[in-house]
């Protein structure tokens, strides 16, 4: 047998579809062993997006120009994203190819948060949650999926009610919120953030249900776009996503939310949206501010970030970024994710599986921490 050929005939150690160690002859005729499938199996990915045919969740309703990112994509990429958002069979193949055992799916952004009419938002959230339960939590692949519930934050009391239904009746692992909510007259460009007083019934219910909330980005609000004039594409995933979501998370910490509900669990993607490297600077400067001039929080923001936040790697493939995130919140609060289909699941898996970390830590990041957070047995 020529060097570089496996016992079952695959040259150069390429994936031959087997999942067991395979002998590889070396130039010295000394047998070595490698795993034919290069991907670590059993991974759980929890920031993974899907579409719905109930309404168009990729834009606001009614549509506001500049609140969707698809127009900026290269055609081949945009067409592929739209295909994979909705194609169940392609999703299963990509999960298998990347060693992803379980995927927690959520409605793509802006989703329900982009629906201005609160009555319509309530109705659409309920329909989408029912549809996702039927597609992903019944049938032969139900064991491969979990679902995040979506809620109509335009009506926080209704959102609390729908959150309870999602968890108790549909078995959702938690609630997924795409940033701020559009409210009122579309011409007024008004938005609502989750720290505002009217959202209190929702947070009280989440605390009672004891489930995590995933705070996901969306494009910077239209009324706040001046800095992006001439560079509007930056307001989305290349830059604005992280800025918008980090500032939203800061509002939640500053508001005293985690003092009122100390056991709340929030999840951020993209290795924490820049907060692991920035939050210490925020605390450092707030030391010099007058009490009562920077929110109702009782502790340093880094305390809440380490205690109440969990972080995923979704959309990030840089080891030093992951390392800084782990240093800030600890290995037990960080989890693997891909950000599918906006990111390639196989590419994300190749990066993660090749990280130079001890295997106990890799297991926590790959699936152990997610099992604990989402209650997966």
C-alpha positions as CSV (number, residue, x, y, z in Angstrom):
1,X,0.0,0.0,0.0
2,X,1.4,3.4,-0.9
3,X,2.1,6.0,1.8
4,X,-0.8,8.4,2.3
5,X,-3.4,5.8,1.6
6,X,-5.9,4.5,4.2
7,X,-6.7,0.9,4.6
8,X,-10.0,1.5,2.9
9,X,-8.4,3.3,-0.1
10,X,-8.9,7.0,0.6
11,X,-5.9,9.0,-0.4
12,X,-4.2,11.6,1.8
13,X,-6.4,10.9,4.8
14,X,-9.6,12.5,3.3
15,X,-12.9,11.9,4.9
16,X,-14.3,8.6,3.6
17,X,-17.5,8.7,5.6
18,X,-16.3,6.3,8.4
19,X,-16.4,7.4,12.0
20,X,-13.8,5.1,13.4
21,X,-10.0,5.3,13.6
22,X,-8.3,4.1,10.4
23,X,-4.7,2.8,9.9
24,X,-2.5,5.0,7.7
25,X,0.8,3.6,6.6
26,X,3.8,5.9,6.9
27,X,7.0,6.0,4.8
28,X,8.7,3.9,7.6
29,X,5.9,1.3,7.4
30,X,5.0,2.2,11.0
31,X,1.2,2.3,11.3
32,X,-0.4,5.5,12.6
33,X,-4.0,6.3,13.4
34,X,-6.3,9.1,12.6
35,X,-10.0,9.7,12.7
36,X,-11.4,9.5,9.2
37,X,-14.1,12.0,10.0
38,X,-12.1,15.2,10.9
39,X,-15.0,16.7,12.8
40,X,-15.6,16.3,16.5
41,X,-19.0,14.7,16.9
42,X,-21.7,15.7,19.3
43,X,-21.5,19.5,19.0
44,X,-24.5,21.6,20.0
45,X,-25.1,24.8,18.0
46,X,-27.5,27.3,19.5
47,X,-27.5,30.5,17.3
48,X,-28.8,28.9,14.1
49,X,-31.4,30.7,12.0
50,X,-34.5,29.6,10.1
51,X,-37.1,31.1,7.9
52,X,-40.9,31.0,7.9
53,X,-43.5,31.2,5.1
54,X,-46.0,32.9,7.5
55,X,-44.4,36.3,6.8
56,X,-41.1,37.8,5.6
57,X,-38.9,38.0,8.8
58,X,-35.9,39.4,6.9
59,X,-37.4,42.9,6.8
60,X,-39.5,45.1,8.9
61,X,-43.3,45.0,8.5
62,X,-44.1,47.5,6.9
63,X,-40.7,47.5,5.2
64,X,-38.3,50.3,6.1
65,X,-35.5,50.8,3.6
66,X,-32.1,49.9,5.0
67,X,-33.4,47.5,7.6
68,X,-32.4,44.4,5.6
69,X,-28.9,43.1,4.8
70,X,-29.7,40.7,1.9
71,X,-29.5,43.6,-0.8
72,X,-25.8,44.0,0.1
73,X,-24.9,40.3,-0.4
74,X,-23.3,38.9,-3.5
75,X,-26.0,37.1,-5.5
76,X,-24.5,33.6,-5.1
77,X,-24.2,34.1,-1.3
78,X,-27.6,35.7,-0.9
79,X,-29.3,32.9,-2.9
80,X,-27.5,30.2,-0.8
81,X,-28.5,31.9,2.5
82,X,-32.1,32.1,1.4
83,X,-32.1,28.4,0.3
84,X,-30.5,27.1,3.5
85,X,-32.7,29.2,5.8
86,X,-35.7,27.2,4.6
87,X,-34.3,23.8,3.3
88,X,-34.6,21.2,6.0
89,X,-32.8,18.4,4.1
90,X,-29.8,20.7,3.4
91,X,-29.7,21.6,7.1
92,X,-29.5,18.0,8.2
93,X,-26.7,17.3,5.7
94,X,-24.7,20.3,6.9
95,X,-25.2,19.2,10.5
96,X,-23.9,15.7,9.7
97,X,-21.0,17.1,7.7
98,X,-19.9,19.3,10.6
99,X,-20.4,16.9,13.5
100,X,-23.4,18.9,14.9
101,X,-25.6,16.6,16.9
102,X,-28.2,19.1,18.0
103,X,-29.2,22.6,16.7
104,X,-31.4,25.1,18.5
105,X,-33.1,27.1,15.8
106,X,-34.5,30.6,15.9
107,X,-36.4,33.0,13.6
108,X,-34.0,35.1,11.5
109,X,-33.7,38.8,12.1
110,X,-35.4,41.2,12.5
111,X,-38.2,38.7,12.9
112,X,-41.2,39.5,15.1
113,X,-39.3,42.5,16.5
114,X,-39.6,44.2,13.1
115,X,-43.5,44.1,13.1
116,X,-44.8,47.5,14.0
117,X,-48.4,46.5,14.7
118,X,-48.6,44.9,18.2
119,X,-51.8,43.0,17.4
120,X,-50.2,41.5,14.3
121,X,-46.9,40.8,16.2
122,X,-48.9,38.8,18.8
123,X,-50.6,36.7,16.1
124,X,-47.4,36.1,14.0
125,X,-45.4,35.1,17.0
126,X,-47.9,32.5,18.0
127,X,-48.2,31.1,14.4
128,X,-44.4,30.9,14.0
129,X,-43.9,29.2,17.3
130,X,-46.5,26.6,16.4
131,X,-45.0,26.1,13.0
132,X,-41.4,25.7,14.3
133,X,-42.7,23.1,16.9
134,X,-44.3,21.1,14.1
135,X,-41.3,21.2,11.8
136,X,-38.5,20.8,14.2
137,X,-39.9,19.1,17.3
138,X,-41.9,16.3,15.6
139,X,-41.0,13.7,13.1
140,X,-37.9,11.6,12.6
141,X,-35.3,14.3,13.3
142,X,-37.0,15.8,16.4
143,X,-34.1,14.6,18.5
144,X,-31.7,16.7,16.5
145,X,-33.4,20.0,17.1
146,X,-34.5,22.4,19.9
147,X,-36.4,25.6,19.3
148,X,-36.2,29.1,20.7
149,X,-39.5,30.9,21.2
150,X,-40.2,34.3,19.7
151,X,-42.4,36.8,21.5
152,X,-44.1,40.1,20.6
153,X,-42.2,42.6,22.8
154,X,-44.4,45.3,21.2
155,X,-46.9,44.1,23.8
156,X,-44.8,43.0,26.8
157,X,-47.7,41.5,28.7
158,X,-48.6,39.4,25.6
159,X,-44.9,38.5,25.3
160,X,-44.9,37.2,28.8
161,X,-48.0,35.1,28.1
162,X,-46.5,33.7,24.8
163,X,-43.2,33.0,26.6
164,X,-45.0,30.8,29.1
165,X,-46.8,29.0,26.3
166,X,-43.5,28.5,24.4
167,X,-41.8,26.9,27.4
168,X,-44.7,25.0,29.1
169,X,-46.6,23.8,26.0
170,X,-44.1,23.8,23.1
171,X,-41.0,22.8,25.0
172,X,-38.9,25.8,23.8
173,X,-35.4,26.0,25.5
174,X,-35.8,29.8,26.0
175,X,-36.7,33.0,24.3
176,X,-34.8,34.5,21.3
177,X,-35.1,38.3,20.8
178,X,-33.7,40.1,17.8
179,X,-32.7,43.3,19.6
180,X,-35.0,46.4,19.9
181,X,-38.6,46.3,18.7
182,X,-40.2,48.6,16.2
183,X,-43.2,50.3,17.7
184,X,-45.8,53.0,16.9
185,X,-46.1,54.8,13.5
186,X,-43.3,53.7,11.1
187,X,-42.8,57.3,10.1
188,X,-41.8,58.2,13.6
189,X,-38.9,55.7,13.6
190,X,-39.6,54.8,17.3
191,X,-38.0,51.7,18.9
192,X,-38.3,50.0,22.3
193,X,-35.4,48.5,24.2
194,X,-35.7,45.7,26.7
195,X,-34.7,47.7,29.7
196,X,-37.6,50.1,29.4
197,X,-40.2,50.0,32.3
198,X,-43.0,48.6,30.1
199,X,-41.0,45.4,29.6
200,X,-41.0,44.5,33.2
201,X,-43.9,41.9,32.9
202,X,-41.8,40.0,30.4
203,X,-38.7,39.8,32.6
204,X,-40.8,38.8,35.6
205,X,-42.2,35.9,33.6
206,X,-38.8,34.9,32.3
207,X,-37.4,34.8,35.9
208,X,-40.4,32.7,36.9
209,X,-39.9,30.3,34.0
210,X,-36.1,30.1,34.7
211,X,-35.1,29.9,31.0
212,X,-32.4,31.8,29.1
213,X,-33.0,34.8,26.8
214,X,-30.8,35.0,23.7
215,X,-30.2,38.7,22.7
216,X,-29.4,38.7,19.0
217,X,-28.3,41.6,16.8
218,X,-30.3,43.5,14.2
219,X,-29.3,46.4,12.0
220,X,-28.9,49.7,13.8
221,X,-32.2,51.6,14.2
222,X,-33.0,53.8,11.3
223,X,-33.1,57.0,13.4
224,X,-29.6,56.3,14.6
225,X,-27.8,55.8,11.3
226,X,-26.1,59.2,10.7
227,X,-22.6,57.7,11.5
228,X,-23.1,55.2,8.7
229,X,-24.1,57.7,6.0
230,X,-22.2,56.7,2.9
231,X,-21.3,53.4,4.5
232,X,-24.7,52.0,5.2
233,X,-23.6,48.4,4.8
234,X,-21.6,48.8,8.0
235,X,-24.8,49.1,10.0
236,X,-25.4,45.3,9.8
237,X,-23.2,42.3,10.5
238,X,-19.8,43.8,9.6
239,X,-20.0,46.3,12.5
240,X,-23.4,47.6,13.6
241,X,-24.7,44.3,14.8
242,X,-22.0,44.1,17.6
243,X,-22.3,47.8,18.5
244,X,-26.1,47.7,18.7
245,X,-26.2,44.6,20.8
246,X,-23.4,45.5,23.1
247,X,-25.1,48.8,23.9
248,X,-28.4,47.0,24.4
249,X,-26.7,44.6,26.9
250,X,-25.1,47.6,28.7
251,X,-28.6,49.2,29.1
252,X,-29.9,46.0,30.7
253,X,-27.0,45.9,33.1
254,X,-27.2,49.6,34.0
255,X,-30.9,49.4,34.5
256,X,-30.7,47.2,37.6
257,X,-32.4,44.3,35.8
258,X,-30.0,41.8,37.3
259,X,-30.4,43.2,40.8
260,X,-34.2,42.7,40.6
261,X,-33.8,39.3,39.0
262,X,-30.4,38.0,40.0
263,X,-30.9,34.6,38.4
264,X,-31.7,35.8,34.9
265,X,-29.5,34.2,32.1
266,X,-28.8,36.1,28.9
267,X,-26.9,34.8,25.9
268,X,-24.9,36.9,23.5
269,X,-23.4,35.6,20.3
270,X,-20.2,36.6,18.4
271,X,-18.0,36.1,21.4
272,X,-19.9,38.6,23.4
273,X,-20.3,41.4,20.8
274,X,-17.0,43.1,21.9
275,X,-17.9,43.4,25.5
276,X,-15.2,41.0,26.9
277,X,-12.6,43.5,25.9
278,X,-14.6,46.7,26.5
279,X,-16.5,46.2,29.7
280,X,-13.6,46.8,32.1
281,X,-13.0,50.2,30.5
282,X,-16.7,51.1,31.1
283,X,-16.5,50.1,34.8
284,X,-13.2,52.0,35.1
285,X,-14.7,55.3,33.9
286,X,-18.0,54.9,35.8
287,X,-16.0,54.9,39.1
288,X,-15.7,58.7,38.6
289,X,-19.4,59.3,37.9
290,X,-21.9,60.5,40.4
291,X,-24.1,57.9,42.0
292,X,-27.5,57.9,40.4
293,X,-26.2,59.3,37.2
294,X,-25.5,56.0,35.5
295,X,-28.5,53.8,36.1
296,X,-29.9,51.8,39.0
297,X,-27.3,49.0,39.0
298,X,-25.8,48.0,42.3
299,X,-22.6,46.4,41.2
300,X,-19.9,46.7,38.6
301,X,-21.0,45.8,35.1
302,X,-18.3,43.1,34.9
303,X,-20.0,41.3,37.8
304,X,-23.2,40.9,35.9
305,X,-21.3,40.0,32.7
306,X,-19.6,37.2,34.5
307,X,-22.6,36.0,36.5
308,X,-25.6,36.5,34.2
309,X,-24.3,36.2,30.7
310,X,-23.4,33.2,28.5
311,X,-21.5,33.6,25.3
312,X,-21.4,31.7,22.0
313,X,-18.8,31.6,19.3
314,X,-21.4,32.2,16.6
315,X,-19.8,34.0,13.6
316,X,-16.3,34.1,15.1
317,X,-13.4,32.0,14.0
318,X,-10.4,33.6,15.7
319,X,-8.7,31.8,18.6
320,X,-7.5,35.0,20.4
321,X,-11.0,36.4,20.4
322,X,-12.3,33.2,22.0
323,X,-9.5,33.2,24.5
324,X,-10.3,36.8,25.7
325,X,-13.9,35.8,26.0
326,X,-13.1,32.8,28.2
327,X,-10.8,34.9,30.4
328,X,-13.6,37.4,31.1
329,X,-16.6,35.1,31.8
330,X,-14.9,31.7,32.4
331,X,-14.9,28.4,30.4
332,X,-18.2,27.4,31.9
333,X,-20.1,30.3,30.2
334,X,-18.9,29.9,26.6
335,X,-20.4,27.7,24.0
336,X,-19.9,26.7,20.4
337,X,-22.2,27.9,17.7
338,X,-22.0,28.5,13.9
339,X,-24.5,31.3,13.0
340,X,-25.9,29.1,10.2
341,X,-26.7,29.8,7.4
342,X,-25.0,33.2,7.4
343,X,-21.8,31.3,8.2
344,X,-20.7,28.0,6.8
345,X,-21.3,25.2,9.4
346,X,-18.4,23.1,8.1
347,X,-16.0,26.0,8.1
348,X,-17.0,26.9,11.7
349,X,-16.5,23.3,12.7
350,X,-13.1,23.0,11.1
351,X,-12.0,26.1,13.0
352,X,-13.4,24.9,16.3
353,X,-12.2,21.3,16.0
354,X,-8.7,22.5,15.3
355,X,-8.4,24.7,18.3
356,X,-5.3,23.9,20.5
357,X,-7.2,23.5,23.8
358,X,-7.4,20.6,26.3
359,X,-10.1,18.1,25.5
360,X,-12.1,18.7,28.7
361,X,-12.4,22.4,27.8
362,X,-13.3,21.5,24.2
363,X,-16.1,19.2,25.4
364,X,-17.5,22.0,27.6
365,X,-17.5,24.4,24.7
366,X,-18.8,21.9,22.2
367,X,-21.8,20.6,24.1
368,X,-21.4,20.4,27.8
369,X,-22.2,24.0,28.7
370,X,-25.1,24.1,26.2
371,X,-26.6,21.0,27.8
372,X,-26.6,22.7,31.2
373,X,-27.9,26.1,29.9
374,X,-30.7,24.6,27.8
375,X,-31.6,21.7,29.9
376,X,-30.7,19.1,27.2
377,X,-30.4,15.6,28.6
